[in-house]
Amino acid sequence: MAVRADRRGNGVPGGSPTPSLHERFRVLRRHIYDMCEDKGEYIAMQQARTHAAWYMHGLRGAATLRRECCGMLHFTDLDRVIEHAWELQRETR
């Protein structure tokens, strides 16, 4: 019998638990900040659009959030995307 795992590590013996939303966004900000420090904001933010979009995987409103990620030009735009993501997660279904 094969063990299947999803992207969150569920189904993997010894797999790590799903990080909290707070931790996910903290790591995202740090990841993009480090990219900006290393490559400069102009180049880093072009690459950050793809990275940030992956962090939105599985969230409520993910398609909208990914579209917003595609429009990021400056590091401060990331904070607006994260704030919108928080708002969407607080909404009740």
The first five atom37 places (N, CA, C, CB, O) and aatype in JSON, in Angstrom:
{
  "aatype": [12, 0, 19, 1, 0, 3, 1, 1, 7, 2, 7, 19, 14, 7, 7, 15, 14, 16, 14, 15, 10, 8, 6, 1, 13, 1, 19, 10, 1, 1, 8, 9, 18, 3, 12, 4, 6, 3, 11, 7, 6, 18, 9, 0, 12, 5, 5, 0, 1, 16, 8, 0, 0, 17, 18, 12, 8, 7, 10, 1, 7, 0, 0, 16, 10, 1, 1, 6, 4, 4, 7, 12, 10, 8, 13, 16, 3, 10, 3, 1, 19, 9, 6, 8, 0, 17, 6, 10, 5, 1, 6, 16, 1],
  "atom_mask": [
    [1, 1, 1, 1, 1],
    [1, 1, 1, 1, 1],
    [1, 1, 1, 1, 1],
    [1, 1, 1, 1, 1],
    [1, 1, 1, 1, 1],
    [1, 1, 1, 1, 1],
    [1, 1, 1, 1, 1],
    [1, 1, 1, 1, 1],
    [1, 1, 1, 0, 1],
    [1, 1, 1, 1, 1],
    [1, 1, 1, 0, 1],
    [1, 1, 1, 1, 1],
    [1, 1, 1, 1, 1],
    [1, 1, 1, 0, 1],
    [1, 1, 1, 0, 1],
    [1, 1, 1, 1, 1],
    [1, 1, 1, 1, 1],
    [1, 1, 1, 1, 1],
    [1, 1, 1, 1, 1],
    [1, 1, 1, 1, 1],
    [1, 1, 1, 1, 1],
    [1, 1, 1, 1, 1],
    [1, 1, 1, 1, 1],
    [1, 1, 1, 1, 1],
    [1, 1, 1, 1, 1],
    [1, 1, 1, 1, 1],
    [1, 1, 1, 1, 1],
    [1, 1, 1, 1, 1],
    [1, 1, 1, 1, 1],
    [1, 1, 1, 1, 1],
    [1, 1, 1, 1, 1],
    [1, 1, 1, 1, 1],
    [1, 1, 1, 1, 1],
    [1, 1, 1, 1, 1],
    [1, 1, 1, 1, 1],
    [1, 1, 1, 1, 1],
    [1, 1, 1, 1, 1],
    [1, 1, 1, 1, 1],
    [1, 1, 1, 1, 1],
    [1, 1, 1, 0, 1],
    [1, 1, 1, 1, 1],
    [1, 1, 1, 1, 1],
    [1, 1, 1, 1, 1],
    [1, 1, 1, 1, 1],
    [1, 1, 1, 1, 1],
    [1, 1, 1, 1, 1],
    [1, 1, 1, 1, 1],
    [1, 1, 1, 1, 1],
    [1, 1, 1, 1, 1],
    [1, 1, 1, 1, 1],
    [1, 1, 1, 1, 1],
    [1, 1, 1, 1, 1],
    [1, 1, 1, 1, 1],
    [1, 1, 1, 1, 1],
    [1, 1, 1, 1, 1],
    [1, 1, 1, 1, 1],
    [1, 1, 1, 1, 1],
    [1, 1, 1, 0, 1],
    [1, 1, 1, 1, 1],
    [1, 1, 1, 1, 1],
    [1, 1, 1, 0, 1],
    [1, 1, 1, 1, 1],
    [1, 1, 1, 1, 1],
    [1, 1, 1, 1, 1],
    [1, 1, 1, 1, 1],
    [1, 1, 1, 1, 1],
    [1, 1, 1, 1, 1],
    [1, 1, 1, 1, 1],
    [1, 1, 1, 1, 1],
    [1, 1, 1, 1, 1],
    [1, 1, 1, 0, 1],
    [1, 1, 1, 1, 1],
    [1, 1, 1, 1, 1],
    [1, 1, 1, 1, 1],
    [1, 1, 1, 1, 1],
    [1, 1, 1, 1, 1],
    [1, 1, 1, 1, 1],
    [1, 1, 1, 1, 1],
    [1, 1, 1, 1, 1],
    [1, 1, 1, 1, 1],
    [1, 1, 1, 1, 1],
    [1, 1, 1, 1, 1],
    [1, 1, 1, 1, 1],
    [1, 1, 1, 1, 1],
    [1, 1, 1, 1, 1],
    [1, 1, 1, 1, 1],
    [1, 1, 1, 1, 1],
    [1, 1, 1, 1, 1],
    [1, 1, 1, 1, 1],
    [1, 1, 1, 1, 1],
    [1, 1, 1, 1, 1],
    [1, 1, 1, 1, 1],
    [1, 1, 1, 1, 1]
  ],
  "atom_positions": [
    [[0.84, -1.17, 0.0], [0.0, 0.0, 0.0], [0.89, 1.24, 0.0], [-0.96, 0.0, 1.22], [1.76, 1.39, 0.86]],
    [[0.67, 2.1, -0.95], [1.46, 3.33, -1.06], [0.87, 4.41, -0.16], [1.51, 3.82, -2.53], [-0.35, 4.5, 0.01]],
    [[1.75, 5.21, 0.41], [1.31, 6.34, 1.24], [1.34, 7.57, 0.35], [2.23, 6.53, 2.51], [2.35, 7.88, -0.27]],
    [[0.22, 8.27, 0.3], [0.15, 9.5, -0.48], [0.21, 10.68, 0.45], [-1.14, 9.55, -1.34], [-0.38, 10.69, 1.53]],
    [[0.93, 11.68, 0.01], [1.08, 12.88, 0.83], [0.6, 14.09, 0.06], [2.54, 13.08, 1.28], [0.78, 14.19, -1.16]],
    [[-0.01, 15.02, 0.78], [-0.37, 16.28, 0.13], [0.74, 17.29, 0.38], [-1.75, 16.81, 0.65], [1.73, 16.97, 1.05]],
    [[0.59, 18.48, -0.13], [1.65, 19.49, -0.03], [1.87, 19.99, 1.38], [1.33, 20.65, -0.91], [2.9, 20.61, 1.66]],
    [[0.95, 19.72, 2.26], [1.08, 20.18, 3.64], [1.84, 19.2, 4.51], [-0.29, 20.44, 4.23], [2.08, 19.48, 5.69]],
    [[2.23, 18.05, 3.97], [2.95, 17.06, 4.76], [2.03, 16.04, 5.4], [0.0, 0.0, 0.0], [2.51, 15.13, 6.08]],
    [[0.71, 16.16, 5.18], [-0.22, 15.19, 5.73], [-0.03, 13.87, 5.01], [-1.69, 15.67, 5.61], [0.07, 13.83, 3.78]],
    [[0.02, 12.8, 5.76], [0.2, 11.5, 5.17], [1.66, 11.06, 5.12], [0.0, 0.0, 0.0], [1.95, 9.93, 4.74]],
    [[2.56, 11.94, 5.48], [3.98, 11.6, 5.5], [4.35, 11.26, 6.94], [4.86, 12.76, 4.95], [4.22, 12.1, 7.83]],
    [[4.82, 10.02, 7.18], [5.25, 9.7, 8.55], [6.33, 10.68, 9.0], [5.77, 8.23, 8.64], [7.35, 10.84, 8.33]],
    [[6.1, 11.31, 10.12], [7.07, 12.29, 10.62], [7.0, 13.62, 9.9], [0.0, 0.0, 0.0], [7.87, 14.47, 10.1]],
    [[5.97, 13.81, 9.04], [5.83, 15.06, 8.29], [5.53, 16.21, 9.22], [0.0, 0.0, 0.0], [4.94, 16.03, 10.29]],
    [[5.92, 17.38, 8.82], [5.69, 18.55, 9.66], [4.24, 19.0, 9.56], [6.64, 19.7, 9.27], [3.62, 18.85, 8.5]],
    [[3.7, 19.55, 10.64], [2.32, 20.03, 10.61], [2.2, 21.28, 9.75], [1.83, 20.31, 12.04], [3.19, 21.96, 9.47]],
    [[1.0, 21.58, 9.34], [0.74, 22.77, 8.54], [1.05, 24.01, 9.38], [-0.73, 22.79, 8.03], [0.56, 24.12, 10.5]],
    [[1.84, 24.94, 8.85], [2.15, 26.16, 9.62], [0.9, 27.03, 9.75], [3.28, 26.96, 8.94], [0.0, 26.98, 8.92]],
    [[0.88, 27.82, 10.81], [-0.23, 28.75, 11.0], [-0.17, 29.82, 9.91], [-0.19, 29.4, 12.42], [0.85, 30.0, 9.25]],
    [[-1.28, 30.5, 9.73], [-1.33, 31.58, 8.74], [-0.35, 32.69, 9.11], [-2.77, 32.14, 8.63], [0.31, 33.27, 8.24]],
    [[-0.26, 32.99, 10.39], [0.68, 34.0, 10.86], [2.11, 33.6, 10.47], [0.57, 34.19, 12.4], [2.86, 34.43, 9.96]],
    [[2.48, 32.34, 10.71], [3.82, 31.87, 10.37], [4.06, 31.89, 8.87], [4.04, 30.46, 10.92], [5.14, 32.24, 8.41]],
    [[3.05, 31.51, 8.09], [3.19, 31.51, 6.63], [3.49, 32.91, 6.11], [1.9, 30.97, 5.97], [4.39, 33.09, 5.29]],
    [[2.74, 33.91, 6.59], [2.95, 35.28, 6.14], [4.26, 35.87, 6.67], [1.78, 36.16, 6.57], [4.9, 36.68, 6.0]],
    [[4.66, 35.46, 7.88], [5.94, 35.92, 8.43], [7.1, 35.43, 7.56], [6.11, 35.42, 9.89], [8.02, 36.18, 7.25]],
    [[7.04, 34.15, 7.18], [8.08, 33.58, 6.33], [8.05, 34.22, 4.94], [7.91, 32.05, 6.22], [9.11, 34.5, 4.36]],
    [[6.86, 34.47, 4.4], [6.73, 35.12, 3.11], [7.41, 36.49, 3.12], [5.25, 35.28, 2.73], [8.21, 36.8, 2.23]],
    [[7.09, 37.31, 4.13], [7.69, 38.65, 4.21], [9.21, 38.56, 4.3], [7.14, 39.42, 5.42], [9.93, 39.3, 3.63]],
    [[9.69, 37.65, 5.13], [11.14, 37.5, 5.3], [11.79, 37.04, 3.99], [11.46, 36.49, 6.44], [12.85, 37.53, 3.6]],
    [[11.15, 36.1, 3.32], [11.64, 35.57, 2.05], [11.79, 36.69, 1.03], [10.69, 34.47, 1.52], [12.84, 36.83, 0.4]],
    [[10.74, 37.49, 0.86], [10.76, 38.56, -0.13], [11.71, 39.68, 0.3], [9.35, 39.13, -0.34], [12.41, 40.26, -0.54]],
    [[11.75, 39.98, 1.59], [12.68, 40.99, 2.09], [14.12, 40.59, 1.77], [12.51, 41.19, 3.61], [14.9, 41.41, 1.28]],
    [[14.47, 39.35, 2.04], [15.82, 38.86, 1.75], [16.13, 38.93, 0.25], [15.99, 37.43, 2.25], [17.24, 39.26, -0.14]],
    [[15.13, 38.62, -0.58], [15.33, 38.73, -2.02], [15.63, 40.17, -2.41], [14.09, 38.22, -2.78], [16.52, 40.42, -3.23]],
    [[14.89, 41.12, -1.84], [15.1, 42.54, -2.14], [16.49, 43.0, -1.7], [14.03, 43.41, -1.47], [17.14, 43.77, -2.4]],
    [[16.93, 42.54, -0.55], [18.26, 42.89, -0.06], [19.34, 42.33, -0.97], [18.46, 42.38, 1.38], [20.35, 42.99, -1.23]],
    [[19.13, 41.13, -1.46], [20.14, 40.45, -2.27], [20.18, 40.93, -3.73], [19.89, 38.96, -2.25], [21.25, 41.11, -4.3]],
    [[19.0, 41.14, -4.33], [18.92, 41.41, -5.77], [18.51, 42.83, -6.12], [17.96, 40.48, -6.39], [18.58, 43.24, -7.28]],
    [[18.08, 43.57, -5.11], [17.51, 44.89, -5.38], [16.01, 44.73, -5.58], [0.0, 0.0, 0.0], [15.53, 43.7, -6.05]],
    [[15.28, 45.78, -5.2], [13.82, 45.69, -5.21], [13.25, 45.44, -6.62], [13.22, 46.95, -4.64], [12.3, 44.67, -6.76]],
    [[13.78, 46.07, -7.62], [13.21, 45.95, -8.97], [13.22, 44.5, -9.46], [13.99, 46.84, -9.95], [12.18, 43.98, -9.87]],
    [[14.36, 43.85, -9.41], [14.47, 42.46, -9.87], [13.75, 41.53, -8.91], [15.96, 42.05, -10.01], [13.02, 40.63, -9.33]],
    [[13.97, 41.74, -7.61], [13.38, 40.84, -6.61], [11.86, 40.82, -6.69], [13.81, 41.26, -5.22], [11.25, 39.76, -6.57]],
    [[11.24, 41.97, -6.89], [9.78, 42.0, -6.91], [9.22, 41.32, -8.15], [9.28, 43.44, -6.83], [8.11, 40.79, -8.12]],
    [[9.96, 41.33, -9.24], [9.51, 40.58, -10.41], [9.48, 39.09, -10.08], [10.44, 40.84, -11.63], [8.53, 38.39, -10.44]],
    [[10.5, 38.6, -9.4], [10.56, 37.19, -9.02], [9.62, 36.89, -7.86], [11.98, 36.81, -8.63], [9.08, 35.78, -7.77]],
    [[9.41, 37.86, -6.99], [8.57, 37.68, -5.81], [7.12, 37.42, -6.17], [8.67, 38.89, -4.91], [6.39, 36.78, -5.41]],
    [[6.69, 37.9, -7.31], [5.29, 37.69, -7.71], [4.96, 36.21, -7.74], [5.02, 38.32, -9.09], [3.92, 35.79, -7.25]],
    [[5.85, 35.42, -8.31], [5.63, 33.97, -8.39], [5.71, 33.33, -7.01], [6.65, 33.32, -9.33], [4.87, 32.51, -6.65]],
    [[6.73, 33.72, -6.24], [6.9, 33.14, -4.91], [5.69, 33.44, -4.02], [8.18, 33.68, -4.25], [5.16, 32.55, -3.36]],
    [[5.27, 34.69, -4.03], [4.14, 35.08, -3.19], [2.86, 34.36, -3.6], [3.92, 36.6, -3.26], [2.06, 33.99, -2.75]],
    [[2.68, 34.16, -4.88], [1.49, 33.46, -5.36], [1.44, 32.04, -4.79], [1.46, 33.42, -6.9], [0.35, 31.55, -4.46]],
    [[2.57, 31.37, -4.68], [2.59, 30.02, -4.12], [2.21, 30.01, -2.65], [3.97, 29.39, -4.3], [1.59, 29.06, -2.17]],
    [[2.58, 31.05, -1.93], [2.22, 31.12, -0.51], [0.71, 31.25, -0.31], [2.92, 32.31, 0.15], [0.2, 30.97, 0.77]],
    [[-0.01, 31.66, -1.34], [-1.46, 31.83, -1.25], [-2.23, 30.52, -1.49], [-1.92, 32.88, -2.25], [-3.45, 30.48, -1.36]],
    [[-1.51, 29.48, -1.83], [-2.13, 28.19, -2.12], [-3.01, 27.72, -0.96], [-1.05, 27.14, -2.42], [-2.58, 27.7, 0.19]],
    [[-4.24, 27.36, -1.29], [-5.16, 26.81, -0.3], [-5.9, 27.81, 0.56], [0.0, 0.0, 0.0], [-6.7, 27.42, 1.41]],
    [[-5.66, 29.09, 0.36], [-6.36, 30.11, 1.15], [-7.69, 30.47, 0.51], [-5.48, 31.36, 1.3], [-7.87, 30.31, -0.7]],
    [[-8.62, 30.96, 1.31], [-9.87, 31.47, 0.79], [-9.56, 32.69, -0.07], [-10.86, 31.82, 1.93], [-8.85, 33.59, 0.37]],
    [[-10.09, 32.73, -1.28], [-9.84, 33.84, -2.19], [-8.48, 33.76, -2.86], [0.0, 0.0, 0.0], [-7.95, 34.78, -3.3]],
    [[-7.91, 32.56, -2.94], [-6.55, 32.39, -3.46], [-6.39, 32.94, -4.88], [-6.17, 30.92, -3.45], [-5.36, 33.54, -5.19]],
    [[-7.38, 32.76, -5.73], [-7.26, 33.25, -7.11], [-7.14, 34.77, -7.13], [-8.47, 32.79, -7.96], [-6.32, 35.32, -7.87]],
    [[-7.93, 35.44, -6.34], [-7.87, 36.9, -6.25], [-6.52, 37.34, -5.69], [-9.01, 37.45, -5.37], [-5.92, 38.3, -6.18]],
    [[-6.06, 36.64, -4.67], [-4.78, 36.99, -4.06], [-3.62, 36.77, -5.03], [-4.57, 36.17, -2.79], [-2.68, 37.56, -5.06]],
    [[-3.69, 35.71, -5.81], [-2.63, 35.46, -6.79], [-2.6, 36.56, -7.85], [-2.82, 34.1, -7.46], [-1.52, 36.98, -8.28]],
    [[-3.78, 37.03, -8.27], [-3.83, 38.14, -9.22], [-3.2, 39.4, -8.62], [-5.28, 38.43, -9.64], [-2.48, 40.13, -9.3]],
    [[-3.46, 39.64, -7.34], [-2.87, 40.79, -6.67], [-1.35, 40.65, -6.6], [-3.46, 40.97, -5.26], [-0.62, 41.63, -6.74]],
    [[-0.88, 39.44, -6.37], [0.57, 39.19, -6.32], [1.22, 39.56, -7.66], [0.86, 37.71, -5.98], [2.34, 40.07, -7.69]],
    [[0.53, 39.3, -8.74], [1.07, 39.6, -10.07], [1.26, 41.09, -10.31], [0.16, 39.02, -11.14], [2.01, 41.49, -11.2]],
    [[0.59, 41.91, -9.52], [0.7, 43.36, -9.7], [1.68, 44.02, -8.76], [0.0, 0.0, 0.0], [1.81, 45.25, -8.77]],
    [[2.39, 43.23, -7.93], [3.31, 43.82, -6.96], [4.52, 44.44, -7.66], [3.76, 42.76, -5.94], [5.18, 43.79, -8.47]],
    [[4.81, 45.69, -7.34], [5.97, 46.39, -7.89], [6.99, 46.75, -6.81], [5.52, 47.66, -8.61], [8.19, 46.82, -7.08]],
    [[6.5, 46.96, -5.58], [7.35, 47.39, -4.47], [7.09, 46.48, -3.27], [7.09, 48.88, -4.1], [6.05, 45.84, -3.18]],
    [[8.05, 46.43, -2.36], [7.92, 45.6, -1.18], [6.67, 45.97, -0.38], [9.16, 45.73, -0.29], [6.02, 45.09, 0.21]],
    [[6.32, 47.24, -0.35], [5.14, 47.68, 0.39], [3.85, 47.09, -0.2], [5.05, 49.2, 0.41], [2.86, 46.95, 0.51]],
    [[3.86, 46.76, -1.49], [2.69, 46.12, -2.1], [2.43, 44.76, -1.47], [2.89, 45.97, -3.61], [1.28, 44.32, -1.39]],
    [[3.48, 44.1, -1.03], [3.33, 42.8, -0.38], [2.48, 42.92, 0.89], [4.7, 42.19, -0.05], [1.65, 42.07, 1.16]],
    [[2.7, 43.99, 1.65], [1.92, 44.19, 2.87], [0.43, 44.35, 2.56], [2.43, 45.42, 3.64], [-0.41, 43.87, 3.32]],
    [[0.11, 45.01, 1.46], [-1.3, 45.16, 1.07], [-1.91, 43.81, 0.7], [-1.42, 46.15, -0.1], [-3.06, 43.54, 1.02]],
    [[-1.14, 42.98, 0.01], [-1.64, 41.65, -0.35], [-1.86, 40.81, 0.91], [-0.64, 40.94, -1.31], [-2.88, 40.13, 1.03]],
    [[-0.91, 40.87, 1.83], [-1.05, 40.1, 3.07], [-2.25, 40.59, 3.87], [0.24, 40.21, 3.92], [-3.0, 39.77, 4.41]],
    [[-2.44, 41.88, 3.95], [-3.6, 42.42, 4.68], [-4.9, 41.95, 4.05], [-3.56, 43.96, 4.72], [-5.84, 41.57, 4.75]],
    [[-4.97, 41.97, 2.73], [-6.17, 41.5, 2.05], [-6.38, 40.01, 2.3], [-6.08, 41.78, 0.54], [-7.51, 39.57, 2.47]],
    [[-5.31, 39.25, 2.32], [-5.4, 37.82, 2.61], [-5.98, 37.59, 4.01], [-4.02, 37.15, 2.49], [-6.84, 36.72, 4.19]],
    [[-5.53, 38.36, 4.99], [-6.08, 38.26, 6.35], [-7.58, 38.55, 6.34], [-5.34, 39.23, 7.31], [-8.36, 37.84, 6.97]],
    [[-7.97, 39.61, 5.64], [-9.39, 39.97, 5.58], [-10.23, 38.84, 4.99], [-9.59, 41.25, 4.76], [-11.3, 38.53, 5.5]],
    [[-9.74, 38.24, 3.92], [-10.47, 37.15, 3.28], [-10.57, 35.93, 4.19], [-9.81, 36.78, 1.96], [-11.57, 35.21, 4.15]],
    [[-9.55, 35.67, 4.99], [-9.56, 34.5, 5.87], [-10.5, 34.72, 7.05], [-8.15, 34.19, 6.37], [-11.03, 33.75, 7.6]],
    [[-10.72, 35.98, 7.45], [-11.62, 36.27, 8.56], [-13.09, 36.16, 8.18], [-11.35, 37.65, 9.1], [-13.95, 35.96, 9.04]],
    [[-13.38, 36.3, 6.88], [-14.77, 36.2, 6.44], [-15.32, 34.81, 6.71], [-14.89, 36.54, 4.96], [-14.64, 33.8, 6.51]],
    [[-16.56, 34.77, 7.17], [-17.19, 33.47, 7.39], [-17.86, 33.02, 6.11], [-18.22, 33.54, 8.55], [-18.29, 33.82, 5.28]],
    [[-17.94, 31.75, 5.98], [-18.53, 31.19, 4.76], [-20.02, 31.21, 4.84], [-18.06, 29.78, 4.52], [-20.69, 30.77, 3.9]]
  ]
}
